[in-house]
Amino acid sequence: MADVQQVVDRILAGDVRAAARLMRDLDDGVPGAREVLKGLYPNSGRAHLIGVTGSPGVGKSTLTDRLIQRLRADGRTVGVVAVDPTSPFSGGAILGDRIRMQRHATDPGVFIRSLATRGHFGGLTASTRAVLTVLDAMGKDVLLAETVGVGQDEVEIAATADTTIVVTVPGLGDDIQALKAGLLEVADLLVVNKADREGADRTRQDLLMMLDMRRGRDPESWQPRVYLTQAKDDVGVAELLEGVREHREFLHRDQGRALAAARRGHVRQEFLELLKEGVFRRLVRRLDQDGRLEAAVEAILARRTDPYSACEEMIRTCLDRSE
């Protein structure tokens, strides 16, 4: 890569080509890309990050497109990370209906980046947070992270976003699935999209009832709202965006106490994931080099041991210095 500080300076100045190149390198794991990210990190933390999640087919991409449109009309700059399923053939992202967002591609106030899941099913890829940091450092006012939509596993977005929007639709049982998946627990705002369908009001009432049952005793805590939208027709999106503003104002009350608490949790989670990734990579490399990895596999195959005992022993001998 070019001189690290030069790349950092170019991205901080809003150089789109430099930012796009860095995002590609981060996604591909190019050596040196993380050094640039380290230089950008002190300039991040200013954007408001909105996560948009929910089951496949509920209209997240259309809703995100409408949110971009309205945010730009308000004069806000927007960065978008869209996490897509991975093609089993090329390993790249399957864009699908994300193409409709490309009408914003010529807008200098909007930067859209699609990332492939690469087998990651927590809703966010390993490089998503890094790309969001780049967009934040570029000076984008609002960041939108739209996740792939894998149902019950997709709660990881709440560990990253300042405001989490959970999208469902009537008629598919998604409201019940949301409850089972724990998506209600992570939602700051709930959206019943495609509200022109039969059963939309019933779905909204069911969600309101479940929220009321979960309502905490603390009157100062945030109480999630439920919105009806028809994203394809831009109906209800303005009200949803007002809800986002209200939640942002809530986070910034009392000198930003709620926001600081939430971001502390986000930073802790990100740090632990990076730690896990780094330890795992180094440990596997060491075990592979000295032959212990294959020896353990052979022992398990021969039923001389089991994978659980082998794993415990490997951790004990490699990491536990106290024994």
HUMORA-V109792 format. One record per residue. N is the residue number from 0. PSI is psi in degrees with one decimal (* if undefined). OMEGA is omega as a letter, one per 40 degrees, with the letter a starting at -180 (NA if undefined). Layout:
N:PSI:OMEGA ; N:PSI:OMEGA
This chain:
0:159.5:i ; 1:173.5:i ; 2:128.9:a ; 3:-48.5:a ; 4:-34.0:i ; 5:-43.0:i ; 6:-43.3:i ; 7:-48.1:a ; 8:-40.6:i ; 9:-41.6:a ; 10:-40.6:i ; 11:-27.8:i ; 12:-1.0:i ; 13:18.9:i ; 14:107.2:a ; 15:-40.8:a ; 16:-41.5:i ; 17:-40.2:i ; 18:-43.8:a ; 19:-40.2:i ; 20:-41.2:i ; 21:-42.2:i ; 22:-41.3:i ; 23:-43.2:a ; 24:-37.7:i ; 25:-42.0:i ; 26:-32.8:a ; 27:-5.0:a ; 28:32.3:a ; 29:131.5:i ; 30:136.9:i ; 31:-21.8:a ; 32:-38.6:a ; 33:-27.7:i ; 34:-37.8:i ; 35:-40.9:i ; 36:-38.6:i ; 37:-38.5:i ; 38:-27.7:a ; 39:-27.2:a ; 40:-42.5:a ; 41:-18.1:a ; 42:10.9:i ; 43:179.7:i ; 44:7.5:a ; 45:-26.3:a ; 46:155.3:i ; 47:121.0:a ; 48:120.7:i ; 49:122.9:i ; 50:134.9:i ; 51:116.1:a ; 52:171.5:a ; 53:172.5:a ; 54:159.5:i ; 55:143.5:i ; 56:7.2:a ; 57:-3.6:i ; 58:29.0:a ; 59:-41.9:a ; 60:-41.7:i ; 61:-42.0:i ; 62:-42.6:i ; 63:-41.8:i ; 64:-42.9:i ; 65:-36.6:i ; 66:-41.1:i ; 67:-47.9:a ; 68:-45.3:a ; 69:-36.8:i ; 70:-39.5:i ; 71:-36.5:i ; 72:-26.2:i ; 73:-0.4:i ; 74:13.4:i ; 75:138.4:i ; 76:148.5:a ; 77:134.7:i ; 78:135.9:a ; 79:130.0:i ; 80:117.7:a ; 81:114.6:a ; 82:117.7:a ; 83:157.1:i ; 84:151.7:i ; 85:134.3:i ; 86:130.1:i ; 87:-11.5:a ; 88:-48.5:a ; 89:-18.2:a ; 90:-0.8:a ; 91:178.0:a ; 92:140.8:i ; 93:107.6:a ; 94:-35.0:i ; 95:-134.1:a ; 96:9.2:i ; 97:-17.9:a ; 98:-29.4:a ; 99:-25.3:i ; 100:-18.9:a ; 101:-7.8:i ; 102:-16.7:i ; 103:-2.1:a ; 104:-28.5:a ; 105:-0.9:i ; 106:116.7:a ; 107:-13.7:i ; 108:2.9:a ; 109:134.4:i ; 110:121.2:a ; 111:130.5:i ; 112:124.4:i ; 113:137.7:i ; 114:144.2:i ; 115:148.5:i ; 116:-31.8:a ; 117:42.4:i ; 118:3.5:a ; 119:126.5:a ; 120:28.6:i ; 121:4.5:a ; 122:-25.0:i ; 123:141.7:i ; 124:169.1:a ; 125:-29.4:a ; 126:-2.3:a ; 127:-46.4:a ; 128:-37.0:i ; 129:-44.0:a ; 130:-39.1:i ; 131:-36.5:i ; 132:-39.9:i ; 133:-46.5:i ; 134:-39.4:i ; 135:-47.6:a ; 136:-27.9:i ; 137:-18.0:i ; 138:14.9:i ; 139:138.3:a ; 140:-41.4:a ; 141:136.4:i ; 142:134.3:i ; 143:123.2:i ; 144:108.3:i ; 145:122.7:a ; 146:167.3:a ; 147:-27.9:i ; 148:75.9:i ; 149:30.6:i ; 150:-120.3:a ; 151:-25.2:a ; 152:-8.5:a ; 153:69.3:i ; 154:-1.4:a ; 155:-24.8:a ; 156:-30.9:a ; 157:-21.1:i ; 158:1.0:a ; 159:-41.5:a ; 160:149.9:i ; 161:-39.8:i ; 162:123.9:a ; 163:122.4:i ; 164:122.3:i ; 165:124.3:a ; 166:134.6:i ; 167:175.7:i ; 168:156.4:i ; 169:152.7:i ; 170:-7.8:a ; 171:3.9:a ; 172:14.4:a ; 173:-27.5:i ; 174:-42.3:i ; 175:-41.7:i ; 176:-38.1:i ; 177:-40.8:i ; 178:-44.6:a ; 179:-37.0:a ; 180:-11.0:a ; 181:10.4:a ; 182:-27.4:i ; 183:-33.7:a ; 184:-23.4:a ; 185:-7.7:a ; 186:129.7:i ; 187:-34.9:i ; 188:134.2:i ; 189:138.7:a ; 190:126.7:i ; 191:98.1:a ; 192:168.8:a ; 193:46.5:a ; 194:-5.9:i ; 195:-7.9:i ; 196:154.7:i ; 197:137.9:i ; 198:2.1:a ; 199:-45.3:a ; 200:-37.1:i ; 201:-42.3:i ; 202:-43.4:i ; 203:-43.8:a ; 204:-38.4:i ; 205:-43.0:i ; 206:-41.7:i ; 207:-38.5:i ; 208:-43.6:i ; 209:-38.1:i ; 210:-39.0:i ; 211:-35.6:i ; 212:-29.7:a ; 213:-7.6:a ; 214:127.4:a ; 215:163.7:a ; 216:-19.2:a ; 217:110.4:a ; 218:-13.8:a ; 219:-10.6:a ; 220:160.3:i ; 221:134.0:i ; 222:115.4:a ; 223:145.3:i ; 224:159.3:i ; 225:131.5:a ; 226:145.2:i ; 227:129.0:i ; 228:155.4:i ; 229:85.2:a ; 230:-36.7:a ; 231:-25.5:i ; 232:6.9:i ; 233:35.3:i ; 234:127.1:i ; 235:-5.7:a ; 236:-36.7:i ; 237:-40.7:i ; 238:-39.0:i ; 239:-44.1:i ; 240:-32.8:i ; 241:-36.9:i ; 242:-37.9:i ; 243:-43.5:i ; 244:-41.4:i ; 245:-41.5:i ; 246:-38.8:i ; 247:-41.8:i ; 248:-39.1:i ; 249:-44.8:a ; 250:-30.1:a ; 251:1.3:i ; 252:159.1:i ; 253:48.5:i ; 254:32.5:i ; 255:28.8:a ; 256:-45.4:a ; 257:-39.0:i ; 258:-42.0:i ; 259:-40.9:i ; 260:-42.6:a ; 261:-44.6:a ; 262:-27.0:i ; 263:-44.0:i ; 264:-38.6:i ; 265:-45.8:a ; 266:-41.1:i ; 267:-44.6:i ; 268:-44.8:i ; 269:-43.0:i ; 270:-44.4:a ; 271:-37.1:i ; 272:-41.3:i ; 273:-39.3:i ; 274:-45.8:i ; 275:-44.4:i ; 276:-45.8:a ; 277:-43.5:i ; 278:-44.0:a ; 279:-45.9:a ; 280:-45.7:a ; 281:-38.8:a ; 282:-45.0:i ; 283:-41.2:i ; 284:-43.0:a ; 285:-45.4:a ; 286:-33.6:i ; 287:-39.6:a ; 288:-39.2:a ; 289:4.4:i ; 290:-3.4:a ; 291:-28.1:i ; 292:-51.0:i ; 293:-35.0:i ; 294:-39.8:i ; 295:-40.9:i ; 296:-44.3:i ; 297:-40.2:i ; 298:-37.5:i ; 299:-42.6:i ; 300:-36.9:a ; 301:-0.2:a ; 302:24.0:i ; 303:-20.2:i ; 304:179.2:i ; 305:160.2:a ; 306:-29.4:a ; 307:-47.4:i ; 308:-39.8:i ; 309:-41.0:i ; 310:-44.8:i ; 311:-41.6:i ; 312:-40.7:i ; 313:-42.9:i ; 314:-42.7:a ; 315:-46.0:a ; 316:-29.0:a ; 317:-34.7:a ; 318:-30.6:a ; 319:96.0:a ; 320:-10.6:a ; 321:-9.3:a ; 322:*:NA
